[in-house]
Amino acid sequence: MAKTSLESILKLATVIPVLVIEDVADALPLARALVKAGLPVLEITLRTGKALDCIRAIMSDVEGAVVGAGTVLNADQLEEVAGLDCAFAVSPGATPALLDAAAESPVPLLPGAATASEAMLLLERGYRVQKFFPAEPAGGVSYLSALASPLPQIRFCPTGSISPGTASAYLALPNVIAIGGSWMVPRKILAARDWASVELLSREAAQLKR
Ligand code: 3PG
């Protein structure tokens, strides 16, 4: 997949679920509930030992899912997810080594920035679409809004403690292309394997507009 497709991937969904899946048995019903509710672009974080198995399972069995890998911290992990043919990779920040690897990788990377300087360094590397992380602790809507004036060429995907209550304000910003978060898969609901509730929360998230 060409790297230029990252922007088009993010345009497929206004909200990207950021998923931490411990049990492969949960991967398929969870992904199916999200896709059915209208959230096809999924970020499966590499924060659990089963993440790669979950990615494999969803990619092969969930029709309509656009699967990316999250929490990709280094070149080895990027190579691993490229081997799985993931649609995209997400990193909470960026390092020179990761960016060097991304320049050679077939997988488009959404690298994270939390300051103007970090965003400018990524811009120098050609990244006009960046993750803003951690969105709420870093300054939230007003902070991200303030970056739009000096850096209008960058579109952000904010993630980090975004809730249904704050989601619309982020999406109303001119420099936001999509938002990410886990609020549609609360821990308790995931532990209870309550897929109907996931679907309900996801339907509400899918109705949010840019
Ligand atoms: C991330 O990695 O992007 C965040 O941790 C996910 O967002 P959350 O704060 O909604 O879980």
py3Dmol code that shows the C-alpha trace and the ligand (Angstrom):
import py3Dmol

protein = """\
ATOM      1  CA  MET A   1       0.000   0.000   0.000  1.00  0.00           C
ATOM      2  CA  ALA A   2       1.390   3.411  -0.947  1.00  0.00           C
ATOM      3  CA  LYS A   3       2.279   5.716   1.913  1.00  0.00           C
ATOM      4  CA  THR A   4       0.251   8.525   0.475  1.00  0.00           C
ATOM      5  CA  SER A   5      -2.808   6.498   1.368  1.00  0.00           C
ATOM      6  CA  LEU A   6      -2.595   7.294   5.090  1.00  0.00           C
ATOM      7  CA  GLU A   7      -4.762  10.373   4.684  1.00  0.00           C
ATOM      8  CA  SER A   8      -7.348   8.400   2.747  1.00  0.00           C
ATOM      9  CA  ILE A   9      -7.357   5.664   5.384  1.00  0.00           C
ATOM     10  CA  LEU A  10      -8.061   8.222   8.103  1.00  0.00           C
ATOM     11  CA  LYS A  11     -10.847   9.692   6.020  1.00  0.00           C
ATOM     12  CA  LEU A  12     -12.632   6.322   6.090  1.00  0.00           C
ATOM     13  CA  ALA A  13     -13.487   6.814   9.739  1.00  0.00           C
ATOM     14  CA  THR A  14     -13.895   9.914  11.851  1.00  0.00           C
ATOM     15  CA  VAL A  15     -13.188   7.878  14.974  1.00  0.00           C
ATOM     16  CA  ILE A  16     -10.494   5.213  15.272  1.00  0.00           C
ATOM     17  CA  PRO A  17     -10.852   2.740  18.130  1.00  0.00           C
ATOM     18  CA  VAL A  18      -7.525   2.243  19.909  1.00  0.00           C
ATOM     19  CA  LEU A  19      -7.609  -1.356  21.090  1.00  0.00           C
ATOM     20  CA  VAL A  20      -5.662  -3.248  23.741  1.00  0.00           C
ATOM     21  CA  ILE A  21      -6.641  -6.910  23.319  1.00  0.00           C
ATOM     22  CA  GLU A  22      -5.277  -9.470  25.781  1.00  0.00           C
ATOM     23  CA  ASP A  23      -7.177 -12.513  24.533  1.00  0.00           C
ATOM     24  CA  VAL A  24      -7.261 -13.609  20.897  1.00  0.00           C
ATOM     25  CA  ALA A  25     -10.725 -15.051  21.498  1.00  0.00           C
ATOM     26  CA  ASP A  26     -11.984 -11.484  21.941  1.00  0.00           C
ATOM     27  CA  ALA A  27     -10.416 -10.138  18.756  1.00  0.00           C
ATOM     28  CA  LEU A  28     -13.004 -11.301  16.234  1.00  0.00           C
ATOM     29  CA  PRO A  29     -16.241 -10.493  18.096  1.00  0.00           C
ATOM     30  CA  LEU A  30     -14.809  -7.146  19.177  1.00  0.00           C
ATOM     31  CA  ALA A  31     -13.691  -6.175  15.688  1.00  0.00           C
ATOM     32  CA  ARG A  32     -16.978  -7.350  14.187  1.00  0.00           C
ATOM     33  CA  ALA A  33     -18.964  -5.208  16.633  1.00  0.00           C
ATOM     34  CA  LEU A  34     -16.870  -2.140  15.809  1.00  0.00           C
ATOM     35  CA  VAL A  35     -17.028  -2.602  12.044  1.00  0.00           C
ATOM     36  CA  LYS A  36     -20.766  -3.350  12.141  1.00  0.00           C
ATOM     37  CA  ALA A  37     -21.321  -0.138  14.090  1.00  0.00           C
ATOM     38  CA  GLY A  38     -19.543   1.928  11.448  1.00  0.00           C
ATOM     39  CA  LEU A  39     -15.974   2.097  12.769  1.00  0.00           C
ATOM     40  CA  PRO A  40     -13.970   0.136  10.176  1.00  0.00           C
ATOM     41  CA  VAL A  41     -10.508   1.590  10.846  1.00  0.00           C
ATOM     42  CA  LEU A  42      -9.000  -0.198  13.843  1.00  0.00           C
ATOM     43  CA  GLU A  43      -5.759   0.437  15.694  1.00  0.00           C
ATOM     44  CA  ILE A  44      -4.599  -2.728  17.457  1.00  0.00           C
ATOM     45  CA  THR A  45      -1.877  -1.700  19.878  1.00  0.00           C
ATOM     46  CA  LEU A  46       1.215  -3.840  20.346  1.00  0.00           C
ATOM     47  CA  ARG A  47       0.784  -3.579  24.112  1.00  0.00           C
ATOM     48  CA  THR A  48      -0.105  -7.195  24.711  1.00  0.00           C
ATOM     49  CA  GLY A  49       1.642 -10.459  23.921  1.00  0.00           C
ATOM     50  CA  LYS A  50      -1.274 -11.455  21.705  1.00  0.00           C
ATOM     51  CA  ALA A  51      -1.487  -8.275  19.611  1.00  0.00           C
ATOM     52  CA  LEU A  52       0.086  -9.740  16.471  1.00  0.00           C
ATOM     53  CA  ASP A  53      -2.163 -12.815  16.647  1.00  0.00           C
ATOM     54  CA  CYS A  54      -5.165 -10.521  17.048  1.00  0.00           C
ATOM     55  CA  ILE A  55      -4.109  -8.481  14.012  1.00  0.00           C
ATOM     56  CA  ARG A  56      -3.710 -11.663  11.946  1.00  0.00           C
ATOM     57  CA  ALA A  57      -7.107 -12.972  13.010  1.00  0.00           C
ATOM     58  CA  ILE A  58      -8.969  -9.736  12.318  1.00  0.00           C
ATOM     59  CA  MET A  59      -7.254  -9.205   8.974  1.00  0.00           C
ATOM     60  CA  SER A  60      -8.168 -12.650   7.777  1.00  0.00           C
ATOM     61  CA  ASP A  61     -11.684 -12.959   9.200  1.00  0.00           C
ATOM     62  CA  VAL A  62     -13.359  -9.565   9.637  1.00  0.00           C
ATOM     63  CA  GLU A  63     -14.718  -8.250   6.392  1.00  0.00           C
ATOM     64  CA  GLY A  64     -14.485  -4.500   6.038  1.00  0.00           C
ATOM     65  CA  ALA A  65     -11.909  -3.989   8.780  1.00  0.00           C
ATOM     66  CA  VAL A  66      -8.975  -1.707   7.954  1.00  0.00           C
ATOM     67  CA  VAL A  67      -6.360  -2.873  10.412  1.00  0.00           C
ATOM     68  CA  GLY A  68      -3.464  -0.820  11.668  1.00  0.00           C
ATOM     69  CA  ALA A  69      -0.920  -1.553  14.374  1.00  0.00           C
ATOM     70  CA  GLY A  70      -0.521   0.872  17.250  1.00  0.00           C
ATOM     71  CA  THR A  71       2.254   1.493  19.764  1.00  0.00           C
ATOM     72  CA  VAL A  72       4.876   0.724  17.127  1.00  0.00           C
ATOM     73  CA  LEU A  73       7.974   1.979  18.908  1.00  0.00           C
ATOM     74  CA  ASN A  74      10.905   0.823  16.812  1.00  0.00           C
ATOM     75  CA  ALA A  75      12.123  -0.418  13.446  1.00  0.00           C
ATOM     76  CA  ASP A  76      11.788  -4.087  14.363  1.00  0.00           C
ATOM     77  CA  GLN A  77       8.133  -3.693  15.252  1.00  0.00           C
ATOM     78  CA  LEU A  78       7.503  -1.738  12.065  1.00  0.00           C
ATOM     79  CA  GLU A  79       9.076  -4.540  10.047  1.00  0.00           C
ATOM     80  CA  GLU A  80       6.941  -7.071  11.884  1.00  0.00           C
ATOM     81  CA  VAL A  81       3.677  -5.259  11.104  1.00  0.00           C
ATOM     82  CA  ALA A  82       4.783  -4.692   7.514  1.00  0.00           C
ATOM     83  CA  GLY A  83       5.185  -8.468   7.312  1.00  0.00           C
ATOM     84  CA  LEU A  84       1.553  -8.811   8.330  1.00  0.00           C
ATOM     85  CA  ASP A  85       0.544  -6.328   5.627  1.00  0.00           C
ATOM     86  CA  CYS A  86      -1.058  -3.919   8.101  1.00  0.00           C
ATOM     87  CA  ALA A  87      -2.764  -0.944   6.494  1.00  0.00           C
ATOM     88  CA  PHE A  88      -0.953   1.546   8.715  1.00  0.00           C
ATOM     89  CA  ALA A  89       1.178   1.879  11.839  1.00  0.00           C
ATOM     90  CA  VAL A  90       0.857   4.336  14.706  1.00  0.00           C
ATOM     91  CA  SER A  91       3.485   5.490  17.167  1.00  0.00           C
ATOM     92  CA  PRO A  92       2.918   7.588  20.299  1.00  0.00           C
ATOM     93  CA  GLY A  93       5.998   9.649  19.431  1.00  0.00           C
ATOM     94  CA  ALA A  94       8.883   9.383  17.011  1.00  0.00           C
ATOM     95  CA  THR A  95      12.574   8.591  17.059  1.00  0.00           C
ATOM     96  CA  PRO A  96      15.112   9.111  14.263  1.00  0.00           C
ATOM     97  CA  ALA A  97      15.560   5.321  14.011  1.00  0.00           C
ATOM     98  CA  LEU A  98      11.832   4.707  13.657  1.00  0.00           C
ATOM     99  CA  LEU A  99      11.461   7.487  11.082  1.00  0.00           C
ATOM    100  CA  ASP A 100      14.426   6.163   9.088  1.00  0.00           C
ATOM    101  CA  ALA A 101      12.794   2.739   9.039  1.00  0.00           C
ATOM    102  CA  ALA A 102       9.423   4.230   8.082  1.00  0.00           C
ATOM    103  CA  ALA A 103      11.003   5.987   5.114  1.00  0.00           C
ATOM    104  CA  GLU A 104      11.859   2.531   3.716  1.00  0.00           C
ATOM    105  CA  SER A 105       8.705   0.727   4.834  1.00  0.00           C
ATOM    106  CA  PRO A 106       5.660  -0.039   2.690  1.00  0.00           C
ATOM    107  CA  VAL A 107       3.441   0.664   5.722  1.00  0.00           C
ATOM    108  CA  PRO A 108       2.385   4.295   6.202  1.00  0.00           C
ATOM    109  CA  LEU A 109       3.270   5.579   9.672  1.00  0.00           C
ATOM    110  CA  LEU A 110       1.212   7.959  11.795  1.00  0.00           C
ATOM    111  CA  PRO A 111       3.860   9.309  14.162  1.00  0.00           C
ATOM    112  CA  GLY A 112       3.051  11.154  17.353  1.00  0.00           C
ATOM    113  CA  ALA A 113       3.871  14.709  18.380  1.00  0.00           C
ATOM    114  CA  ALA A 114       2.869  16.715  21.432  1.00  0.00           C
ATOM    115  CA  THR A 115       4.692  20.009  20.875  1.00  0.00           C
ATOM    116  CA  ALA A 116       5.254  22.482  18.034  1.00  0.00           C
ATOM    117  CA  SER A 117       8.907  21.440  17.836  1.00  0.00           C
ATOM    118  CA  GLU A 118       8.041  17.747  17.573  1.00  0.00           C
ATOM    119  CA  ALA A 119       5.439  18.503  14.920  1.00  0.00           C
ATOM    120  CA  MET A 120       7.977  20.599  12.987  1.00  0.00           C
ATOM    121  CA  LEU A 121      10.573  17.824  13.100  1.00  0.00           C
ATOM    122  CA  LEU A 122       8.003  15.424  11.647  1.00  0.00           C
ATOM    123  CA  LEU A 123       7.026  17.996   9.031  1.00  0.00           C
ATOM    124  CA  GLU A 124      10.674  18.200   7.964  1.00  0.00           C
ATOM    125  CA  ARG A 125      10.441  14.462   7.331  1.00  0.00           C
ATOM    126  CA  GLY A 126       7.334  14.986   5.202  1.00  0.00           C
ATOM    127  CA  TYR A 127       4.633  14.049   7.717  1.00  0.00           C
ATOM    128  CA  ARG A 128       1.622  16.275   7.142  1.00  0.00           C
ATOM    129  CA  VAL A 129      -0.609  13.904   9.079  1.00  0.00           C
ATOM    130  CA  GLN A 130       0.440  13.298  12.674  1.00  0.00           C
ATOM    131  CA  LYS A 131      -0.966  11.850  15.872  1.00  0.00           C
ATOM    132  CA  PHE A 132      -1.381  14.389  18.685  1.00  0.00           C
ATOM    133  CA  PHE A 133      -0.643  12.433  21.848  1.00  0.00           C
ATOM    134  CA  PRO A 134      -1.490  12.407  24.701  1.00  0.00           C
ATOM    135  CA  ALA A 135      -4.245  14.796  23.643  1.00  0.00           C
ATOM    136  CA  GLU A 136      -5.971  15.695  26.891  1.00  0.00           C
ATOM    137  CA  PRO A 137      -2.939  15.720  29.248  1.00  0.00           C
ATOM    138  CA  ALA A 138      -0.886  17.652  26.657  1.00  0.00           C
ATOM    139  CA  GLY A 139      -3.353  20.529  26.542  1.00  0.00           C
ATOM    140  CA  GLY A 140      -6.482  19.302  24.832  1.00  0.00           C
ATOM    141  CA  VAL A 141      -8.604  21.171  22.340  1.00  0.00           C
ATOM    142  CA  SER A 142      -7.288  24.669  23.087  1.00  0.00           C
ATOM    143  CA  TYR A 143      -3.659  23.552  22.736  1.00  0.00           C
ATOM    144  CA  LEU A 144      -4.274  21.741  19.458  1.00  0.00           C
ATOM    145  CA  SER A 145      -6.299  24.688  18.184  1.00  0.00           C
ATOM    146  CA  ALA A 146      -3.347  26.979  18.906  1.00  0.00           C
ATOM    147  CA  LEU A 147      -1.090  24.825  16.687  1.00  0.00           C
ATOM    148  CA  ALA A 148      -3.386  25.372  13.677  1.00  0.00           C
ATOM    149  CA  SER A 149      -2.370  28.967  13.097  1.00  0.00           C
ATOM    150  CA  PRO A 150       1.428  28.541  12.813  1.00  0.00           C
ATOM    151  CA  LEU A 151       1.244  24.982  11.420  1.00  0.00           C
ATOM    152  CA  PRO A 152      -1.823  24.936   9.145  1.00  0.00           C
ATOM    153  CA  GLN A 153      -0.267  22.358   6.834  1.00  0.00           C
ATOM    154  CA  ILE A 154      -0.404  19.642   9.504  1.00  0.00           C
ATOM    155  CA  ARG A 155      -3.561  17.587  10.151  1.00  0.00           C
ATOM    156  CA  PHE A 156      -3.700  15.754  13.439  1.00  0.00           C
ATOM    157  CA  CYS A 157      -5.330  12.649  14.797  1.00  0.00           C
ATOM    158  CA  PRO A 158      -5.565  13.416  18.516  1.00  0.00           C
ATOM    159  CA  THR A 159      -5.752  10.503  20.935  1.00  0.00           C
ATOM    160  CA  GLY A 160      -5.338  10.148  24.674  1.00  0.00           C
ATOM    161  CA  SER A 161      -8.185  10.405  27.188  1.00  0.00           C
ATOM    162  CA  ILE A 162     -10.686  11.703  24.629  1.00  0.00           C
ATOM    163  CA  SER A 163     -14.271  11.017  25.694  1.00  0.00           C
ATOM    164  CA  PRO A 164     -17.712  11.333  24.078  1.00  0.00           C
ATOM    165  CA  GLY A 165     -17.933  14.687  25.872  1.00  0.00           C
ATOM    166  CA  THR A 166     -14.810  16.138  24.242  1.00  0.00           C
ATOM    167  CA  ALA A 167     -14.827  14.320  20.891  1.00  0.00           C
ATOM    168  CA  SER A 168     -16.940  16.852  18.967  1.00  0.00           C
ATOM    169  CA  ALA A 169     -14.783  19.806  20.003  1.00  0.00           C
ATOM    170  CA  TYR A 170     -11.687  18.085  18.611  1.00  0.00           C
ATOM    171  CA  LEU A 171     -13.465  17.187  15.384  1.00  0.00           C
ATOM    172  CA  ALA A 172     -14.556  20.793  14.914  1.00  0.00           C
ATOM    173  CA  LEU A 173     -10.922  21.954  14.710  1.00  0.00           C
ATOM    174  CA  PRO A 174      -9.644  22.734  11.206  1.00  0.00           C
ATOM    175  CA  ASN A 175      -6.418  20.784  11.855  1.00  0.00           C
ATOM    176  CA  VAL A 176      -8.088  17.529  12.931  1.00  0.00           C
ATOM    177  CA  ILE A 177      -8.551  14.765  10.359  1.00  0.00           C
ATOM    178  CA  ALA A 178      -9.857  12.081  12.750  1.00  0.00           C
ATOM    179  CA  ILE A 179      -9.711  11.204  16.434  1.00  0.00           C
ATOM    180  CA  GLY A 180      -8.719   8.038  18.253  1.00  0.00           C
ATOM    181  CA  GLY A 181      -9.659   6.565  21.574  1.00  0.00           C
ATOM    182  CA  SER A 182     -10.830   3.606  23.576  1.00  0.00           C
ATOM    183  CA  TRP A 183     -13.999   4.984  25.140  1.00  0.00           C
ATOM    184  CA  MET A 184     -16.219   2.741  22.994  1.00  0.00           C
ATOM    185  CA  VAL A 185     -14.518  -0.327  24.492  1.00  0.00           C
ATOM    186  CA  PRO A 186     -14.481   0.293  28.249  1.00  0.00           C
ATOM    187  CA  ARG A 187     -12.420  -2.262  30.212  1.00  0.00           C
ATOM    188  CA  LYS A 188     -15.398  -3.617  32.133  1.00  0.00           C
ATOM    189  CA  ILE A 189     -17.443  -4.101  28.997  1.00  0.00           C
ATOM    190  CA  LEU A 190     -14.530  -5.836  27.277  1.00  0.00           C
ATOM    191  CA  ALA A 191     -13.983  -8.075  30.321  1.00  0.00           C
ATOM    192  CA  ALA A 192     -17.673  -8.982  30.269  1.00  0.00           C
ATOM    193  CA  ARG A 193     -17.498  -9.658  26.516  1.00  0.00           C
ATOM    194  CA  ASP A 194     -20.547  -7.442  26.180  1.00  0.00           C
ATOM    195  CA  TRP A 195     -20.336  -6.942  22.423  1.00  0.00           C
ATOM    196  CA  ALA A 196     -23.819  -5.422  22.223  1.00  0.00           C
ATOM    197  CA  SER A 197     -22.671  -2.550  24.449  1.00  0.00           C
ATOM    198  CA  VAL A 198     -19.521  -2.099  22.388  1.00  0.00           C
ATOM    199  CA  GLU A 199     -21.702  -1.878  19.309  1.00  0.00           C
ATOM    200  CA  LEU A 200     -24.003   0.668  20.919  1.00  0.00           C
ATOM    201  CA  LEU A 201     -21.165   2.923  22.079  1.00  0.00           C
ATOM    202  CA  SER A 202     -19.496   2.541  18.691  1.00  0.00           C
ATOM    203  CA  ARG A 203     -22.649   3.523  16.814  1.00  0.00           C
ATOM    204  CA  GLU A 204     -22.723   6.753  18.816  1.00  0.00           C
ATOM    205  CA  ALA A 205     -19.047   7.338  18.021  1.00  0.00           C
ATOM    206  CA  ALA A 206     -19.630   6.612  14.337  1.00  0.00           C
ATOM    207  CA  GLN A 207     -22.236   9.346  14.195  1.00  0.00           C
ATOM    208  CA  LEU A 208     -19.731  12.027  15.165  1.00  0.00           C
ATOM    209  CA  LYS A 209     -19.023  14.397  12.297  1.00  0.00           C
ATOM    210  CA  ARG A 210     -15.896  16.238  11.270  1.00  0.00           C
TER     211      ARG A 210
END
"""
ligand_1 = """\
11
3PG
C -3.501 5.919 22.593
O -2.585 5.151 22.709
O -3.747 6.503 21.553
C -4.347 6.170 23.768
O -3.864 5.549 24.900
C -5.702 5.680 23.492
O -6.557 6.546 23.946
P -7.378 6.389 25.322
O -6.723 7.358 26.249
O -8.748 6.778 24.885
O -7.280 4.977 25.794
"""
view = py3Dmol.view(width=600, height=400)
view.addModel(protein, "pdb")
view.setStyle({"model": 0}, {"cartoon": {"style": "trace"}})
view.addModel(ligand_1, "xyz")
view.setStyle({"model": 1}, {"stick": {}})
view.zoomTo()
view.show()
